[in-house]
């Protein structure tokens, strides 16, 4: 049984060869939350795009971390990695366009130790978008 | 899962069958194939994406790069794709207006416009 504050954290080498592992983990967790097949596919692509953006400026021999926060009808995913330039991802790219179209809410943050850049996305089950509280 | 490529010539057209996953890791293999074909003088390419399981923006970038290369030689790059989840990525990025997208390889090969 899923508990409201369950989270899963996956850490992989910051290397594109491991992205398929994260996509599989994403699909598995989204399926457990009863997301539809279309929503699962959207999340798989969104996580992949977010990670690919971070890997463009990755630092060799570091890790990329992906944290999944599970709620009954919502999956929040944060991917983060140290980068060479510490800059938030450019928003005029195919990658950002695809990510924001598929993931619902998306936020990027940069700065802190190791030039860490993080991208957080929140996807509601059933297509219901979060409204401002 | 990896990327599988198979190429065959049909007159002046070259059909590239792509299968598997196109992502940041595998896309360079597709880019290399497209560049090689253009370098061999093959300027009319048909990329059959019916066996593609996954496509991200890295793959889109490679296809756009291929299109630029063939257009520099008055060539063409046509896609064959009927999978809704793959077409969605082309729609989101507006690339359905850039690539001719066909229902079958036969249709793509015989297309002239």
gemmi code that builds the backbone of each chain (N, CA, C; Angstrom):
import gemmi

chains = {
    "A": [
        ("UNK", (0.852, -1.203, 0.000), (0.000, 0.000, 0.000), (0.879, 1.240, 0.000)),
        ("UNK", (0.536, 2.199, -0.841), (1.334, 3.410, -0.903), (0.955, 4.341, 0.235)),
        ("UNK", (1.954, 4.903, 0.857), (1.704, 5.887, 1.912), (1.860, 7.273, 1.297)),
        ("UNK", (1.105, 8.282, 1.753), (1.125, 9.601, 1.119), (2.509, 10.231, 1.043)),
        ("UNK", (3.386, 9.906, 1.992), (4.694, 10.558, 1.950), (5.792, 9.614, 1.472)),
        ("UNK", (5.417, 8.586, 0.750), (6.439, 7.701, 0.187), (7.261, 8.438, -0.853)),
        ("UNK", (8.531, 8.143, -0.886), (9.332, 8.628, -2.002), (10.322, 7.558, -2.411)),
        ("UNK", (10.741, 7.658, -3.648), (11.729, 6.731, -4.189), (12.837, 7.581, -4.791)),
        ("UNK", (14.068, 7.230, -4.479), (15.174, 7.994, -5.039), (16.078, 7.052, -5.821)),
        ("UNK", (16.381, 7.442, -7.036), (17.244, 6.625, -7.892), (18.439, 7.477, -8.291)),
        ("UNK", (19.611, 6.930, -8.103), (20.823, 7.658, -8.479), (21.556, 6.855, -9.539)),
        ("UNK", (21.889, 7.523, -10.634), (22.576, 6.834, -11.738), (23.828, 7.632, -12.104)),
        ("UNK", (24.802, 7.005, -12.729), (25.920, 7.797, -13.246), (25.393, 8.838, -14.238)),
        ("UNK", (25.958, 10.031, -14.223), (25.487, 11.104, -15.123), (25.952, 10.796, -16.542)),
        ("UNK", (25.279, 9.845, -17.159), (25.667, 9.339, -18.478), (24.396, 8.877, -19.191)),
        ("UNK", (24.248, 9.283, -20.440), (23.044, 8.969, -21.204), (22.731, 7.488, -21.295)),
        ("UNK", (23.748, 6.658, -21.131), (23.540, 5.220, -21.247), (22.564, 4.699, -20.202)),
        ("UNK", (22.392, 5.435, -19.117), (21.538, 4.956, -18.019), (20.132, 5.542, -18.043)),
        ("UNK", (19.849, 6.411, -19.025), (18.530, 7.061, -19.019), (17.386, 6.064, -19.202)),
        ("UNK", (17.642, 4.995, -19.941), (16.567, 4.014, -20.147), (16.165, 3.376, -18.819)),
        ("UNK", (17.113, 3.284, -17.894), (16.798, 2.727, -16.568), (15.821, 3.657, -15.839)),
        ("UNK", (16.085, 4.965, -15.919), (15.199, 5.929, -15.257), (13.815, 5.947, -15.903)),
        ("UNK", (13.781, 5.813, -17.222), (12.478, 5.788, -17.908), (11.655, 4.594, -17.426)),
        ("UNK", (12.337, 3.463, -17.257), (11.641, 2.258, -16.795), (11.139, 2.435, -15.362)),
        ("UNK", (11.969, 3.028, -14.513), (11.554, 3.277, -13.123), (10.347, 4.212, -13.096)),
        ("UNK", (10.396, 5.239, -13.945), (9.293, 6.207, -14.017), (7.989, 5.511, -14.402)),
        ("UNK", (8.062, 4.677, -15.430), (6.860, 3.977, -15.894), (6.317, 3.060, -14.800)),
        ("UNK", (7.217, 2.382, -14.101), (6.787, 1.455, -13.048), (6.070, 2.174, -11.920)),
        ("UNK", (6.632, 3.306, -11.496), (6.022, 4.048, -10.382), (4.701, 4.690, -10.804)),
        ("UNK", (4.663, 5.238, -12.013), (3.426, 5.864, -12.490), (2.322, 4.814, -12.634)),
        ("UNK", (2.703, 3.612, -13.041), (1.719, 2.531, -13.172), (1.155, 2.163, -11.795)),
        ("UNK", (1.995, 2.191, -10.770), (1.531, 1.874, -9.414), (0.530, 2.904, -8.915)),
        ("UNK", (0.651, 4.133, -9.429), (-0.285, 5.186, -9.033), (-1.516, 5.221, -9.950)),
        ("UNK", (-1.631, 4.196, -10.802), (-2.790, 4.071, -11.708), (-2.893, 5.188, -12.732)),
        ("UNK", (-1.769, 5.747, -13.128), (-1.790, 6.697, -14.248), (-2.193, 5.920, -15.505)),
        ("UNK", (-2.811, 6.618, -16.461), (-3.196, 5.940, -17.708), (-1.948, 5.670, -18.554)),
        ("UNK", (-2.104, 4.826, -19.553), (-0.957, 4.505, -20.415), (-0.402, 5.760, -21.084)),
        ("UNK", (-1.291, 6.656, -21.522), (-0.835, 7.902, -22.152), (-0.057, 8.759, -21.163)),
        ("UNK", (-0.558, 8.840, -19.934), (0.127, 9.647, -18.912), (1.486, 9.045, -18.563)),
        ("UNK", (1.533, 7.717, -18.527), (2.802, 7.039, -18.232), (3.819, 7.353, -19.333)),
        ("UNK", (3.366, 7.298, -20.571), (4.252, 7.592, -21.699), (4.732, 9.050, -21.626)),
        ("UNK", (3.817, 9.962, -21.306), (4.188, 11.374, -21.165), (5.284, 11.544, -20.107)),
        ("UNK", (5.106, 10.874, -18.980), (6.077, 11.006, -17.888), (7.434, 10.408, -18.262)),
        ("UNK", (7.398, 9.296, -18.966), (8.640, 8.651, -19.402), (9.450, 9.625, -20.267)),
        ("UNK", (8.744, 10.289, -21.195), (9.434, 11.224, -22.089), (9.884, 12.461, -21.306)),
        ("UNK", (9.014, 12.957, -20.412), (9.350, 14.164, -19.647), (10.602, 13.955, -18.797)),
        ("UNK", (10.674, 12.835, -18.110), (11.855, 12.547, -17.270), (13.099, 12.456, -18.151)),
        ("UNK", (12.959, 11.795, -19.269), (14.071, 11.657, -20.210), (14.559, 13.032, -20.696)),
        ("UNK", (13.609, 13.912, -21.044), (13.986, 15.248, -21.534), (14.704, 16.042, -20.433)),
        ("UNK", (14.159, 15.983, -19.217), (14.767, 16.730, -18.107), (16.198, 16.247, -17.862)),
        ("UNK", (16.370, 14.938, -17.855), (17.709, 14.383, -17.612), (18.654, 14.727, -18.763)),
        ("UNK", (18.150, 14.630, -19.992), (19.004, 14.924, -21.151), (19.495, 16.367, -21.089)),
        ("UNK", (18.635, 17.280, -20.605), (19.058, 18.682, -20.482), (20.183, 18.824, -19.461)),
        ("UNK", (20.045, 18.124, -18.345), (21.089, 18.214, -17.315), (22.393, 17.583, -17.809)),
        ("UNK", (22.267, 16.537, -18.591), (23.477, 15.829, -19.055), (24.266, 16.625, -20.085)),
        ("UNK", (23.598, 17.622, -20.715), (24.320, 18.444, -21.700), (25.502, 19.173, -21.077)),
        ("UNK", (25.361, 19.500, -19.803), (26.427, 20.255, -19.131), (26.940, 19.476, -17.924)),
        ("UNK", (26.893, 18.162, -18.026), (27.229, 17.369, -16.844), (28.731, 17.393, -16.553)),
        ("UNK", (29.022, 17.074, -15.326), (30.409, 16.978, -14.887), (30.754, 15.485, -14.893)),
        ("UNK", (31.844, 15.105, -15.557), (32.203, 13.684, -15.625), (32.333, 13.055, -14.233)),
        ("UNK", (31.968, 11.808, -14.152), (32.096, 11.005, -12.924), (31.238, 11.523, -11.772)),
        ("UNK", (30.120, 12.153, -12.101), (29.181, 12.534, -11.049), (27.901, 11.714, -11.237)),
        ("UNK", (26.952, 11.952, -10.355), (25.699, 11.207, -10.421), (24.540, 12.132, -10.740)),
        ("UNK", (23.534, 11.548, -11.341), (22.273, 12.252, -11.572), (21.258, 11.580, -10.640)),
        ("UNK", (20.558, 12.412, -9.882), (19.612, 11.867, -8.908), (18.185, 12.176, -9.342)),
        ("UNK", (17.344, 11.196, -9.203), (15.936, 11.374, -9.559), (15.099, 10.967, -8.348)),
        ("UNK", (14.327, 11.922, -7.845), (13.486, 11.644, -6.680), (12.017, 11.678, -7.095)),
        ("UNK", (11.319, 10.628, -6.746), (9.890, 10.512, -7.053), (9.117, 10.630, -5.748)),
        ("UNK", (8.272, 11.661, -5.646), (7.397, 11.778, -4.479), (6.008, 11.322, -4.882)),
        ("UNK", (5.544, 10.281, -4.198), (4.298, 9.626, -4.582), (3.137, 10.127, -3.721)),
        ("UNK", (2.106, 10.590, -4.363), (0.870, 10.953, -3.676), (-0.243, 10.133, -4.336)),
        ("UNK", (-1.416, 10.067, -3.714), (-2.452, 9.187, -4.258), (-2.785, 9.446, -5.737)),
        ("UNK", (-2.815, 10.701, -6.159), (-3.172, 10.969, -7.556), (-2.163, 11.907, -8.207)),
        ("UNK", (-0.966, 11.895, -7.687), (0.027, 12.857, -8.174), (1.428, 12.281, -8.032)),
        ("UNK", (2.237, 12.570, -9.028), (3.635, 12.148, -8.964), (4.499, 13.387, -9.183)),
        ("UNK", (5.318, 13.697, -8.187), (6.259, 14.815, -8.324), (7.640, 14.212, -8.533)),
        ("UNK", (8.326, 14.680, -9.539), (9.636, 14.117, -9.881), (10.659, 15.244, -9.942)),
        ("UNK", (11.752, 15.080, -9.226), (12.838, 16.062, -9.290), (14.103, 15.366, -9.755)),
        ("UNK", (14.659, 15.857, -10.857), (15.958, 15.340, -11.293), (16.994, 16.423, -11.041)),
        ("UNK", (18.146, 16.017, -10.558), (19.188, 17.005, -10.262), (20.556, 16.410, -10.514)),
        ("UNK", (21.472, 17.307, -10.885), (22.842, 16.869, -11.148), (23.769, 18.070, -11.071)),
        ("UNK", (25.004, 17.848, -10.670), (25.987, 18.930, -10.748), (26.251, 19.245, -12.218)),
        ("UNK", (26.400, 20.521, -12.534), (26.677, 20.884, -13.930), (27.939, 21.738, -13.993)),
        ("UNK", (28.474, 21.857, -15.202), (29.711, 22.621, -15.384), (29.458, 24.108, -15.211)),
        ("UNK", (28.276, 24.587, -15.653), (28.043, 26.030, -15.645), (27.042, 26.495, -14.588)),
        ("UNK", (26.307, 25.579, -13.980), (25.365, 25.952, -12.933), (24.196, 26.786, -13.413)),
        ("UNK", (23.951, 26.755, -14.711), (22.860, 27.562, -15.258), (21.597, 26.721, -15.444)),
        ("UNK", (20.453, 27.366, -15.232), (19.182, 26.676, -15.480), (19.070, 26.383, -16.976)),
        ("UNK", (18.338, 25.332, -17.345), (18.251, 24.956, -18.755), (17.627, 26.047, -19.614)),
        ("UNK", (18.094, 26.158, -20.852), (17.518, 27.113, -21.806), (16.079, 26.699, -22.115)),
        ("UNK", (15.227, 27.704, -22.298), (13.809, 27.396, -22.518), (13.388, 27.517, -23.981)),
        ("UNK", (14.336, 27.818, -24.845), (13.998, 27.953, -26.272), (14.440, 26.714, -27.048)),
        ("UNK", (14.322, 25.543, -26.410), (14.787, 24.305, -27.040), (13.614, 23.349, -27.251)),
        ("UNK", (13.798, 22.391, -28.168), (12.815, 21.325, -28.340), (12.603, 20.597, -27.011)),
        ("UNK", (13.712, 20.374, -26.300), (13.644, 19.594, -25.059), (12.705, 20.261, -24.045)),
        ("UNK", (12.865, 21.578, -23.878), (12.032, 22.283, -22.898), (10.572, 22.313, -23.364)),
        ("UNK", (10.378, 22.484, -24.662), (9.018, 22.495, -25.222), (8.316, 21.169, -24.958)),
        ("UNK", (9.017, 20.083, -25.222), (8.430, 18.758, -25.016), (8.166, 18.523, -23.527)),
        ("UNK", (9.154, 18.861, -22.711), (9.025, 18.651, -21.262), (7.802, 19.375, -20.705)),
        ("UNK", (7.671, 20.656, -21.005), (6.578, 21.434, -20.422), (5.221, 21.030, -21.003)),
        ("UNK", (5.221, 20.548, -22.244), (3.948, 20.107, -22.827), (3.452, 18.819, -22.183)),
        ("UNK", (4.385, 17.973, -21.756), (3.991, 16.653, -21.274), (3.878, 16.533, -19.766)),
        ("UNK", (4.598, 17.383, -19.046), (4.733, 17.131, -17.603), (3.766, 17.915, -16.734)),
        ("UNK", (2.975, 18.806, -17.288), (2.138, 19.623, -16.406), (2.946, 20.774, -15.861)),
        ("UNK", (3.139, 20.793, -14.549), (3.925, 21.872, -13.945), (5.410, 21.543, -14.020)),
        ("UNK", (6.224, 22.504, -14.427), (7.673, 22.284, -14.467), (8.380, 23.510, -13.905)),
        ("UNK", (9.373, 23.256, -13.069), (10.187, 24.356, -12.543), (11.648, 23.943, -12.579)),
        ("UNK", (12.504, 24.909, -12.871), (13.941, 24.624, -12.857), (14.600, 25.532, -11.833)),
        ("UNK", (15.581, 25.000, -11.136), (16.325, 25.841, -10.198), (17.806, 25.557, -10.374)),
        ("UNK", (18.600, 26.570, -10.109), (20.046, 26.418, -10.296), (20.766, 27.104, -9.150)),
        ("UNK", (22.000, 26.716, -8.977), (22.809, 27.344, -7.942), (23.080, 26.371, -6.809)),
        ("UNK", (23.712, 26.885, -5.775), (24.054, 26.031, -4.651), (25.372, 25.326, -4.879)),
        ("UNK", (25.702, 24.424, -3.978), (26.999, 23.756, -4.080), (27.093, 22.893, -5.333)),
        ("UNK", (28.252, 22.753, -5.880), (28.517, 21.924, -7.079), (27.743, 22.387, -8.312)),
        ("UNK", (27.311, 23.660, -8.340), (26.516, 24.136, -9.483), (25.342, 23.206, -9.768)),
        ("UNK", (24.700, 22.766, -8.716), (23.588, 21.832, -8.869), (22.425, 22.482, -9.619)),
        ("UNK", (21.940, 21.784, -10.628), (20.739, 22.239, -11.339), (19.655, 21.177, -11.146)),
        ("UNK", (18.457, 21.637, -10.827), (17.358, 20.696, -10.578), (16.160, 21.075, -11.426)),
        ("UNK", (15.458, 20.083, -11.911), (14.205, 20.297, -12.642), (13.126, 19.467, -11.940)),
        ("UNK", (12.057, 20.148, -11.560), (10.956, 19.463, -10.870), (9.713, 19.494, -11.744)),
        ("UNK", (9.054, 18.371, -11.837), (7.789, 18.327, -12.572), (6.742, 17.640, -11.713)),
        ("UNK", (5.517, 18.103, -11.856), (4.421, 17.520, -11.080), (3.320, 17.123, -12.059)),
        ("UNK", (2.976, 15.857, -12.035), (1.938, 15.366, -12.951), (0.772, 14.811, -12.136)),
        ("UNK", (-0.408, 15.315, -12.473), (-1.622, 14.837, -11.802), (-2.196, 13.672, -12.591)),
        ("UNK", (-2.756, 12.718, -11.876), (-3.428, 11.626, -12.569), (-4.751, 12.132, -13.146)),
        ("UNK", (-5.108, 11.611, -14.311), (-6.386, 11.973, -14.909), (-6.372, 13.328, -15.568)),
        ("UNK", (-5.165, 13.882, -15.742), (-5.037, 15.141, -16.468), (-5.435, 16.361, -15.669)),
        ("UNK", (-5.885, 16.200, -14.425), (-6.280, 17.358, -13.618), (-5.050, 18.153, -13.230)),
        ("UNK", (-5.003, 19.416, -13.625), (-3.845, 20.247, -13.307), (-4.030, 20.873, -11.921)),
        ("UNK", (-2.911, 21.109, -11.253), (-2.965, 21.730, -9.937), (-3.354, 23.196, -10.085)),
        ("UNK", (-4.247, 23.648, -9.262), (-4.576, 25.072, -9.287), (-3.889, 25.746, -8.118)),
        ("UNK", (-3.616, 27.009, -8.285), (-2.899, 27.737, -7.238), (-3.722, 27.758, -5.957)),
        ("UNK", (-3.059, 27.502, -4.844), (-3.778, 27.448, -3.560), (-4.094, 28.858, -3.086)),
    ],
    "B": [
        ("UNK", (17.565, -2.030, -24.103), (16.997, -1.609, -25.396), (17.998, -0.731, -26.124)),
        ("UNK", (18.144, -0.975, -27.402), (19.089, -0.197, -28.186), (18.377, 0.312, -29.435)),
        ("UNK", (19.158, 0.856, -30.321), (18.617, 1.366, -31.575), (19.045, 0.432, -32.697)),
        ("UNK", (18.093, 0.081, -33.573), (18.411, -0.796, -34.695), (18.181, -0.053, -35.999)),
        ("UNK", (19.139, -0.153, -36.910), (19.037, 0.544, -38.185), (19.253, -0.447, -39.318)),
        ("UNK", (18.443, -0.309, -40.346), (18.633, -1.137, -41.532), (18.320, -0.277, -42.748)),
        ("UNK", (19.200, -0.328, -43.724), (19.084, 0.576, -44.872), (18.947, -0.208, -46.177)),
        ("UNK", (18.065, 0.244, -47.055), (17.976, -0.359, -48.392), (17.671, 0.733, -49.419)),
        ("UNK", (18.087, 0.502, -50.632), (17.874, 1.488, -51.685), (16.710, 1.077, -52.575)),
        ("UNK", (15.892, 2.037, -52.936), (14.758, 1.806, -53.855), (14.868, 2.886, -54.919)),
        ("UNK", (15.551, 2.595, -56.005), (15.807, 3.620, -57.013), (16.681, 4.707, -56.412)),
        ("UNK", (16.245, 5.970, -56.568), (17.062, 7.047, -55.984), (16.666, 7.325, -54.527)),
        ("UNK", (15.729, 6.552, -54.020), (15.324, 6.723, -52.618), (16.074, 5.735, -51.726)),
        ("UNK", (16.348, 6.138, -50.522), (16.954, 5.233, -49.552), (16.039, 5.141, -48.343)),
        ("UNK", (15.685, 3.916, -47.999), (14.802, 3.699, -46.851), (15.638, 3.279, -45.648)),
        ("UNK", (15.494, 4.012, -44.567), (16.197, 3.661, -43.326), (15.139, 3.194, -42.335)),
        ("UNK", (15.161, 1.910, -42.020), (14.240, 1.392, -41.008), (14.865, 1.585, -39.647)),
        ("UNK", (14.147, 2.238, -38.775), (14.660, 2.495, -37.432), (13.795, 1.745, -36.424)),
        ("UNK", (14.453, 1.042, -35.516), (13.718, 0.332, -34.472), (14.352, 0.559, -33.121)),
        ("UNK", (13.556, 0.452, -32.067), (14.090, 0.593, -30.712), (13.900, 1.996, -30.167)),
        ("UNK", (14.862, 2.447, -29.378), (14.715, 3.712, -28.664), (15.706, 4.756, -29.175)),
        ("UNK", (15.180, 5.938, -29.519), (16.048, 7.035, -29.953), (16.117, 8.031, -28.802)),
        ("UNK", (17.246, 8.052, -28.121), (17.425, 9.008, -27.026), (18.828, 9.599, -27.093)),
        ("UNK", (19.216, 10.297, -26.032), (20.502, 10.996, -26.051), (21.667, 10.019, -26.233)),
        ("UNK", (21.453, 8.781, -25.826), (22.513, 7.779, -25.912), (22.618, 7.161, -27.303)),
        ("UNK", (21.459, 6.911, -27.923), (21.463, 6.186, -29.195), (21.386, 7.103, -30.425)),
        ("UNK", (20.930, 8.350, -30.231), (20.731, 9.247, -31.379), (21.993, 9.442, -32.235)),
        ("UNK", (23.198, 9.483, -31.637), (24.396, 9.663, -32.471), (24.543, 8.585, -33.549)),
        ("UNK", (24.045, 7.366, -33.254), (24.122, 6.272, -34.226), (23.256, 6.604, -35.452)),
        ("UNK", (22.081, 7.167, -35.205), (21.196, 7.559, -36.307), (21.806, 8.726, -37.078)),
        ("UNK", (22.368, 9.696, -36.335), (22.997, 10.860, -36.990), (24.106, 10.386, -37.928)),
        ("UNK", (24.930, 9.468, -37.441), (26.049, 8.933, -38.220), (25.538, 8.277, -39.509)),
        ("UNK", (24.448, 7.525, -39.393), (23.879, 6.848, -40.562), (23.400, 7.858, -41.600)),
        ("UNK", (22.709, 8.911, -41.131), (22.200, 9.927, -42.065), (23.354, 10.667, -42.745)),
        ("UNK", (24.363, 11.013, -41.964), (25.526, 11.723, -42.518), (26.229, 10.844, -43.549)),
        ("UNK", (26.400, 9.570, -43.230), (27.063, 8.637, -44.160), (26.313, 8.567, -45.484)),
        ("UNK", (24.985, 8.464, -45.405), (24.189, 8.345, -46.631), (24.327, 9.592, -47.493)),
        ("UNK", (24.269, 10.758, -46.856), (24.407, 12.006, -47.624), (25.805, 12.077, -48.249)),
        ("UNK", (26.804, 11.660, -47.491), (28.168, 11.662, -48.025), (28.327, 10.703, -49.202)),
        ("UNK", (27.463, 9.667, -49.228), (27.499, 8.714, -50.352), (26.668, 9.209, -51.535)),
        ("UNK", (26.081, 10.396, -51.380), (25.289, 10.944, -52.484), (23.830, 10.517, -52.460)),
        ("UNK", (23.370, 9.960, -51.359), (21.956, 9.582, -51.231), (21.211, 10.768, -50.621)),
        ("UNK", (20.455, 11.478, -51.445), (19.825, 12.727, -50.993), (18.314, 12.626, -50.811)),
        ("UNK", (17.734, 11.458, -51.147), (16.295, 11.292, -50.938), (16.082, 10.168, -49.928)),
        ("UNK", (15.846, 10.562, -48.695), (15.795, 9.592, -47.600), (14.368, 9.424, -47.093)),
        ("UNK", (14.042, 8.172, -46.777), (12.765, 7.849, -46.136), (13.099, 7.164, -44.816)),
        ("UNK", (12.737, 7.797, -43.709), (13.019, 7.215, -42.403), (11.738, 6.542, -41.899)),
        ("UNK", (11.795, 5.207, -41.851), (10.639, 4.420, -41.415), (10.700, 4.262, -39.894)),
        ("UNK", (9.771, 4.923, -39.194), (9.812, 4.947, -37.730), (8.768, 4.033, -37.093)),
        ("UNK", (8.222, 3.116, -37.893), (7.140, 2.283, -37.360), (7.584, 1.358, -36.224)),
        ("UNK", (8.878, 1.034, -36.167), (9.345, 0.134, -35.102), (10.049, 0.895, -33.976)),
        ("UNK", (9.870, 2.228, -33.968), (10.493, 3.031, -32.895), (9.617, 2.957, -31.646)),
        ("UNK", (10.221, 2.598, -30.517), (9.481, 2.494, -29.251), (9.534, 3.782, -28.453)),
        ("UNK", (10.573, 4.572, -28.694), (10.743, 5.783, -27.890), (11.489, 6.822, -28.709)),
        ("UNK", (11.002, 8.070, -28.626), (11.665, 9.174, -29.332), (11.650, 10.399, -28.437)),
        ("UNK", (12.784, 11.046, -28.285), (12.801, 12.297, -27.527), (13.366, 13.419, -28.398)),
        ("UNK", (13.572, 14.589, -27.803), (13.968, 15.750, -28.602), (15.372, 15.595, -29.194)),
        ("UNK", (16.192, 14.746, -28.590), (17.507, 14.497, -29.183), (17.332, 13.861, -30.560)),
        ("UNK", (16.386, 12.924, -30.635), (16.087, 12.277, -31.908), (15.521, 13.260, -32.916)),
        ("UNK", (14.655, 14.167, -32.433), (14.117, 15.199, -33.326), (15.243, 16.037, -33.904)),
        ("UNK", (16.195, 16.396, -33.054), (17.331, 17.208, -33.485), (18.123, 16.521, -34.585)),
        ("UNK", (18.292, 15.213, -34.448), (19.034, 14.452, -35.459), (18.272, 14.441, -36.787)),
        ("UNK", (16.958, 14.275, -36.708), (16.154, 14.265, -37.942), (16.169, 15.632, -38.617)),
        ("UNK", (16.084, 16.702, -37.815), (16.153, 18.052, -38.386), (17.523, 18.276, -39.031)),
        ("UNK", (18.566, 17.798, -38.382), (19.920, 17.899, -38.946), (20.010, 17.169, -40.277)),
        ("UNK", (19.392, 15.984, -40.343), (19.373, 15.207, -41.588), (18.635, 15.943, -42.686)),
        ("UNK", (17.514, 16.558, -42.304), (16.717, 17.309, -43.284), (17.537, 18.460, -43.872)),
        ("UNK", (18.262, 19.168, -43.001), (19.100, 20.285, -43.480), (20.155, 19.790, -44.459)),
        ("UNK", (20.744, 18.644, -44.141), (21.803, 18.102, -45.006), (21.277, 17.745, -46.390)),
        ("UNK", (20.129, 17.040, -46.433), (19.624, 16.633, -47.762), (19.107, 17.841, -48.537)),
        ("UNK", (18.547, 18.807, -47.828), (18.030, 19.997, -48.517), (19.159, 20.803, -49.147)),
        ("UNK", (20.332, 20.733, -48.545), (21.486, 21.428, -49.116), (21.834, 20.851, -50.485)),
        ("UNK", (21.330, 19.634, -50.768), (21.565, 18.991, -52.078), (20.252, 18.840, -52.839)),
        ("UNK", (19.281, 19.702, -52.538), (17.944, 19.616, -53.150), (17.297, 18.254, -52.940)),
        ("UNK", (17.599, 17.644, -51.815), (17.040, 16.325, -51.524), (15.795, 16.407, -50.656)),
        ("UNK", (15.402, 15.257, -50.119), (14.209, 15.209, -49.280), (14.407, 14.211, -48.138)),
        ("UNK", (13.727, 14.461, -47.046), (13.711, 13.498, -45.947), (12.265, 13.322, -45.520)),
        ("UNK", (11.748, 12.131, -45.778), (10.354, 11.826, -45.453), (10.302, 10.839, -44.307)),
        ("UNK", (9.273, 10.979, -43.498), (9.119, 10.072, -42.370), (7.925, 9.167, -42.616)),
        ("UNK", (8.027, 7.936, -42.132), (6.870, 7.049, -42.112), (6.540, 6.801, -40.651)),
        ("UNK", (5.375, 7.231, -40.231), (5.007, 7.073, -38.823), (3.490, 7.113, -38.680)),
        ("UNK", (2.954, 6.082, -38.068), (1.510, 6.083, -37.768), (1.265, 5.933, -36.269)),
        ("UNK", (2.345, 5.828, -35.485), (2.181, 5.654, -34.037), (1.836, 6.995, -33.386)),
        ("UNK", (0.701, 7.014, -32.739), (0.206, 8.252, -32.149), (1.188, 8.843, -31.127)),
        ("UNK", (1.793, 7.983, -30.288), (2.671, 8.517, -29.225), (3.939, 9.150, -29.796)),
        ("UNK", (4.364, 8.674, -30.988), (5.534, 9.275, -31.623), (5.115, 10.555, -32.347)),
        ("UNK", (3.971, 10.493, -33.036), (3.477, 11.673, -33.761), (3.242, 12.850, -32.808)),
        ("UNK", (2.840, 12.527, -31.584), (2.577, 13.567, -30.577), (3.801, 14.466, -30.354)),
        ("UNK", (4.979, 13.855, -30.351), (6.213, 14.620, -30.129), (6.466, 15.578, -31.303)),
        ("UNK", (6.142, 15.114, -32.508), (6.306, 15.982, -33.685), (5.306, 17.127, -33.645)),
        ("UNK", (4.097, 16.825, -33.171), (3.066, 17.867, -33.100), (3.417, 18.935, -32.068)),
        ("UNK", (3.853, 18.493, -30.889), (4.183, 19.423, -29.799), (5.219, 20.443, -30.260)),
        ("UNK", (6.172, 19.975, -31.052), (7.281, 20.830, -31.448), (7.040, 21.526, -32.796)),
        ("UNK", (5.865, 21.303, -33.380), (5.538, 21.958, -34.643), (6.217, 21.324, -35.845)),
        ("UNK", (6.849, 20.172, -35.645), (7.628, 19.582, -36.734), (6.771, 18.819, -37.745)),
        ("UNK", (5.484, 18.656, -37.456), (4.610, 18.040, -38.460), (4.499, 18.938, -39.682)),
        ("UNK", (4.823, 20.234, -39.477), (4.774, 21.162, -40.619), (6.102, 21.186, -41.375)),
        ("UNK", (7.107, 20.576, -40.781), (8.443, 20.612, -41.382), (8.737, 19.324, -42.164)),
        ("UNK", (8.320, 18.191, -41.589), (8.576, 16.905, -42.239), (7.320, 16.402, -42.951)),
        ("UNK", (7.468, 15.910, -44.175), (6.365, 15.154, -44.759), (6.259, 13.827, -43.989)),
        ("UNK", (5.088, 13.541, -43.432), (4.913, 12.307, -42.657), (3.907, 11.419, -43.379)),
        ("UNK", (4.340, 10.188, -43.688), (3.529, 9.289, -44.504), (3.023, 8.096, -43.697)),
        ("UNK", (1.969, 7.482, -44.266), (1.337, 6.333, -43.616), (2.076, 5.026, -43.891)),
        ("UNK", (2.817, 4.982, -44.998), (3.519, 3.740, -45.351), (4.786, 4.078, -46.136)),
        ("UNK", (5.705, 3.116, -46.167), (6.942, 3.291, -46.928), (6.621, 3.459, -48.409)),
        ("UNK", (5.657, 2.672, -48.898), (5.279, 2.753, -50.312), (4.820, 4.169, -50.662)),
        ("UNK", (3.990, 4.724, -49.793), (3.484, 6.084, -50.017), (4.638, 7.097, -50.033)),
        ("UNK", (5.587, 6.918, -49.107), (6.715, 7.858, -49.010), (7.614, 7.762, -50.240)),
        ("UNK", (7.810, 6.529, -50.721), (8.700, 6.328, -51.873), (8.099, 6.933, -53.144)),
        ("UNK", (6.770, 6.789, -53.278), (6.148, 7.276, -54.511), (5.811, 8.766, -54.449)),
        ("UNK", (5.963, 9.387, -53.265), (5.632, 10.814, -53.148), (6.619, 11.642, -53.955)),
        ("UNK", (6.100, 12.655, -54.593), (6.978, 13.481, -55.428), (6.976, 14.951, -55.012)),
        ("UNK", (5.913, 15.389, -54.350), (5.840, 16.821, -54.036), (6.706, 17.170, -52.840)),
    ],
}
model = gemmi.Model(1)
for chain_id, residues in chains.items():
    chain = gemmi.Chain(chain_id)
    for i, (resn, *xyz) in enumerate(residues, 1):
        res = gemmi.Residue()
        res.name, res.seqid = resn, gemmi.SeqId(i, " ")
        for name, pos in zip(("N", "CA", "C"), xyz):
            atom = gemmi.Atom()
            atom.name, atom.element = name, gemmi.Element(name[0])
            atom.pos, atom.b_iso = gemmi.Position(*pos), 0.0
            res.add_atom(atom)
        chain.add_residue(res)
    model.add_chain(chain)
structure = gemmi.Structure()
structure.add_model(model)
structure.setup_entities()
